[in-house]
Amino acid sequence: MSSIVNLYEAKTHLSQLVERASAGEEIIIAKSGRPVARLMPLSAPRAPRTPGALKGQIHVADDFDDPLPPDILAAFTGETRSTGCWWRRP
């Protein structure tokens, strides 16, 4: 739920508004009745990534770097080769 406060009220009660925002409330700050800013809680910081966390859980095939078969290569390069595939009409 969000509430709207005018700029003067926001300047006067900033610390109270920050407390409300940190509790999860979204506060819209308006100037002359027009919304100009949003005060909202920060999301929790993510834990730093650990290199090697998935070691031993991912397998890359030995032929991963091998050249593609001609029909698949033609699909990537846009060649007009009849491949017999349903998505490419000759």
C-alpha positions, 0 to 999 in steps of 0.5 A: 500500500502506498500513501501520498505526502506533499513535499513540505510534509516530506521535508518536515517528517523525513525521518518518520517517512524513512521508518515507514518505508523501511517497514515496507510501506511505499510513500509517494512524494508529490509537489503541487499535487503531482507525484515526483518521487517514490520512497520505498524500502531497499531490497535485501542485498544478494549474497556474493557469488562463489566461483566454483559453486556448481563444480562437478554438477555441470557437464559439457559434452566432448563434441561441444566445439565441433562444427555444426551439421550442414542443415543446422548451420544453414538454419543459423546462416539463413541459407535457402537450402531445402532441409525438410524441416517444418519451419522452412519451406523450400 
